[in-house]
Amino acid sequence: MRPETTGPNVVLLSLSLVALAAWLGLDTVSVAANRIVPGTGYRVDETIGWAGALATSLPWLALAGLAWRPSQGRFALSLALVVVMLSGLPAWLSLSAVTLVDGAQARLGIGGGIWVVLFLLLLAMIELRSRLMMSRLMGWALLLPPVASAGLCLALWLEPLALWQEYRSRSGQFLGAVGEHLLLVGVAVGTSLVIGVVLALAMRRWPGVQKAGFGVLNFLQTIPSIALFGLLLAPLAWLSANVAWLSALGVSGIGWAPALLALVGYSLLPMVRNTFVALEAVDPGVIDAARGMGMSRGQVLRQVRLPLALPVILEGIRITTVQAIGLTAVAALIGAGGLGTFIFQGLGQAAMDLVLLGALPILVMALLVDALLGALTDVLRPGGAE
């Protein structure tokens, strides 16, 4: 166990005080009579009065007090308090809905204060998790109470929530967009994994391939995604017009084909680099021992080099997948579908809740992939399962 800390935890103290200022000073919710008119923002004191606002400030002050004279026990108590506060945010939205919303068409928007506080609380959770030396999976398990609180509040009190109403009016389209997004990401990452492993093996065997390959892949990374989509439009449209079987597959200048090619192009550099480094980093002594046991070159690769390199290769898959999840949203501009459709529709209609309907699932996907693949990497590392 770490020794008791004598000085204040500056990170946690700063986060709690900034979050308190955002909680009291920014609008936590907005209320609009319908989808068309802009909403009116409400701070905490305008919702429940100054006495109630001061009462809701006590958890922030308690968190700041615990950060002033921290110890391992106080870090654990602070983490429990952060989880409770995160779970309380949906309850606050529910209270605001009951207090402020009047009328069947009225909509409750999530204000900037809630988003700032949510972000700062998550940063505080990361800080406390690292101080308590918790595993990655245990850290993510701490989010289960806030998620359960959000689900309960949505079911019982948050019918007027604008984000929820946007989802309900587009639930079928939303689920289809999620499927398109996941399919495009999965095919892009799977394709880049196969190509990346082949390229990494070729680079190890022929040094000239290594220099040329990394040069081309680095160049691809410098091209903005929109520009790459534009560069692919003309050649793919020509191929579609002149090659019958490509046209039958649905290849054209817009749609899934340029999006998939661009995603694979962007995914190759982290995939190839991590695979190449992982294969090169295997202890030469282990390889010599395997050869001394009579293993062939292929057996050494399959049974020794690849298993030992797998944790680093998984890191490349994690980085590539998280990157692809975000880039796929941009592919909606060229008709590839996915959750980016809601983002650009919302921007065109100045409907921020529609933007959030596309952006929040992308964020959740990226976080889940990062957590799961990161935890798997930790387990596969030597000593990771202990």
N, C-alpha and C positions, 0 to 999 in steps of 0.2 A: 504494500500500500504506500502511496506517496505521502511525504511528510505534510503536516499541516501548513497551510499557506498563511503568511502573516499580513502581506499587503493586499489591497483591494484587487479584485479581478476587473481590470479596466474595461475589457471587452464586454463582459456581462453588465457591468454598471452603465456603460455608455448605451448599450442596446436598450436597457430597461428605461432609462431616462428619455431617450429619443422616442421610444414607443409611447411613453406616457404623454409627451408633448403632442405626438401625432394623434393619440386617442382623444385628447381634450381639444386640440386646435383644429383638426380637420373634420370634414363631414364624414360620418360613418355610413349614412344611408342617404338616398334621394328618393323622392316620391313624385311620380308623374301621373296625371289623370288618365293617360292612355299612351300607346306606343309612339305617337307622333310628336306630342309636345315635349319640350325639355323638362327634366325633373327639377324639383326644389331640394337642395341639400339640407341636411339636418345634422348638427353636432350632437354630442352626447347630452350636453346641458339643455339643448332645445328639445330633446326627446323625453328626458326624465327629470329635468331641473338640475340646478347646481348641487343640491344635496345628494341626489342620486349619482351625479357625475363624480363628486368627491368620493362617494362610497365605492364606485367602480375603480377609482384610482388606487385604492389600498393594495391590491395585488401587485401593482407595478412598484409601489413604494416598498413592499415586502421583498420583492425580487432585488431591488436596489440595495436594501439593507443586508440581505444575504450575500450579495456580491461585495459589500464593503469589507466584511471580515470573513472571507471564504474558508472552508475546510471541505474535506471529502463528504462529511455528513451534510453540510449545507449545500454542497453541489447536488447531492441526491435530492434534498428537499427542494432546491431551486428547479430541478428537472421536473419533479412532480407538479410544482406550481405552474411551470410553463405548459405542461400537458393539460392541466385544468383550464388554463387561460385559453389555449387553443380550442378546447372543447366548448368553452363559453362563447366563442365568436358566433357560431350558428344560433345559440340561444339568444344572443343580443339581436341578431337579425329577426328572430321570431318575435321578440318583444317589440321591436320597431314596427314590424308588420301589424301586430295587434293594436299598437298605440296610434300609428300614423296613417295607415291605409284605410281609406273609406271609399267604397264604390267597387262595383264588379270589374270595371275596366282599369282600375288604378294599379300601378306597378311599383314595386319596391326595387330600387337599384342599389348595388353595393358601392359605397362611397370610397374615396381615396384613403380615408383613415383606416378602414378595415384592411385594405390591401397592404398599406405600409406596416401596420401592426402584425399582420400575418407573416410578412417577409421577415420582420425583425425577430419575431418569436421563433421562426424556423432557424434563423441564424443563432439565436440563443440556445436552441436545442442542439445544434451541431457543436457549439462550443462546450456545452455541458457533457455531451456524449463523449467528446474527446478527453475531457478532464477526468471522466469516470472510466475511461478506457473500455467502453462498451463495444461489442461486436457490431458490424454493419447491420446484420439482420435484427438484432435487438433494438438498434436505433430506429429502424423502420417500423418495428412493432409498436413503438411509442405513438405512432400516428393512428393506431386503430381506435382509441377512444375518441379523438376528434372526428374521424370519419364516421363512426357510429353516431355521434352527436349530430353531425350534419344530415345523415340519413333519417334519423328520427324527426328532426325539425322540419325537413322537407316533407315528410309524410303527414305531419300534424298541423304545422302552422305557416309554412312558407309557400303556400299556394300563390300569393301575389308577387313572389320574387320574379323579377323580369327575366333573369337568366333561365329559370325553370320554365317560364312561359314560352320562351324562345325554343327550348328543347321540346316541350310538349307539342308545339305546333309543327315541328319538323322531325319528330322522333324517327319516322321511317327513313327519311333522307339522311338523318344523322347516323343511324346504324349502318346504312349503305356506305356513307363517307368514311366511317371508321374502318369498315372492311376493305375499301379501296386503299386507304392509307396504309393499313397493315400489310396488304398484299404487295403493294409497290415496294415498301421497305423490305419485306421478307425476300422478295425476288432479287432486289438490288444487293442486299447484304449477302445472300447465298451465292449469287453470281460472282461478286467481288471476292468472296472467300475462296472459291475454286480457282479463279484467275490469279488471286494473290498468292496462294500456295504454289501454284505452278511457276509463277514469275520468281518467287523467292528461291525455289529450288534451282531454277535456271541461273539466277544471279550467283548462287553459290558455286555452280559448276563452271560458269563462264564469266570471268570478271568484266569482259566487255559489255555483256548484257546488263550487269549491275550499274555501270556508269550511264549507259543510254537509258535504261529503264527508269532510274530515279530522276534523270533529267526530264524525261517526258512527263512523269507523274507530278513532279514539282511544278512544271509548267501548267498542267491542268488545274492545279490548285489555285493558280493566280488568276484564272478566268472567272469573272463574276457569274453567278448561276444564271441570271437573266440573259447575259451575253451568250453563254454556252447554249441555252435553249434556242436563241436566235440563230446561232451558227449551225445548229443541227436541223433547223426548219427546212431550208432549201434542199440539202442532199437527201433527206428522208422523203420529202415530197416527190423528188425526182425518182427515187427508188420505188416508191409506191405506184407511180404512174407507169413505170417501165418493167417492173418485176411483178408478175401476176401473183405468185405465191406469197410475197410480202404484203401485197394489197389485201389478199384474202385473210391474212393474219391480223389485219387492222392497223398495219404500220402506215403512218402518215406524218406530215410535218408537225402536227399538233397531236395531243393525246398522250397515251402511255409510253409510246416508243421513245420520243426524245427525252421524256422525263426519266425513263429507266436508264438510257445510255448516259445521261448526265449524272445520275446518282451513282452508277457504277464507276464512272470516271472519277468522281470526287471521293469515292470510298476506297479506291485502290491504294492510294498513298499510305494511309495509316495501316491498312491491312498488310500490304507488302512489307512496309518498314518493320512492323512488329514481328511478323513471321520471320523475316530475314534475321533480325537481331536475336530473336529467340533461338533459332537454329544455330546461329554462330556462337551463342553464349553457353552452349552445353559444354560441360567440363571435358576437355580432351582426354583426361585419364579414364573417364567412364567409357568413352568411345573406344579407346585402346583396349580396355578390359573386354568390351563386347566383341571386338575383332579377335582378341586372343581366345575367346570361347568358340571361335569358328563361325561367327555370324557373317553373312554376306552384307554388301553395301545396302541392299534393300531392307534386310532384316534390321540392321542397325538403325536405319531411318524410321522404320515402322514401330519397332519395339523399344527403342532407346531414345533416339533424338526427339521424335515427335512427342512422346509422353512427357519428357522433361521440359520441352518447350511449350507445352500446352497452356500453362498459366499466362505466359506473356502473349501468346496468340489470342487467348480469350480477351486480354486487355485490348488488343487491336479490334476484335469483334465488338467489344463494348463501345469503344470510341466511334467506330464506324456506324454502328446502329443508332446511337444517340444523334450523330451528325445527320444521318439519313432521315430520321424522324422529323427533324427540323426542316431540312431541305425539301422534303416532299410537300410541305405546305406551299412553298413557292411554285411547285409544279402545277398547282391549280390554275395559275395564270395562262397555261398553254393547254387547258382542257384535260388535264390528267386526273381530275377529281380529287378525292380525299378531303380532309378537314380544312385545308386551305381555302376551299370554296366558300365556307362560312366567313372566314376572315376577310376575304376580298369583297364578298357581298355586304358584310357589315360596314366595311370602310366606305363602300360606294353609297350606302344608305345612311351613313353617320349613325349607325346603330351599334353602340359599343357592346351591348349584351350579346349581339349576334357574333361580333368579333371574339368575345370571350368563349362563346359556344364552340368555336373552332380552336381557339388557342389553348384553353385549359386542358382538353383531352390530350393535345400534343405534349404539353408539359408533363401531364401524369404519365403518359407512355414513356417519355424520356427518363423520368425519375424511376419508374418501375424497372425498365431495362437496365439502367445504371445500377440499381440496387441488386437485382437478381444476378446479373453477370458479374458484378463486383464481388458479391458473396461467394459465387461459384469459384471465382479466381482465388479468393482467400482460402477456400477449402482445398483446392488443388495444389496450392503452394506447399513446399516441404514444411511439415509441422503445422499446416493450417487447420487440420481436423482435430488437433489436440486441444 
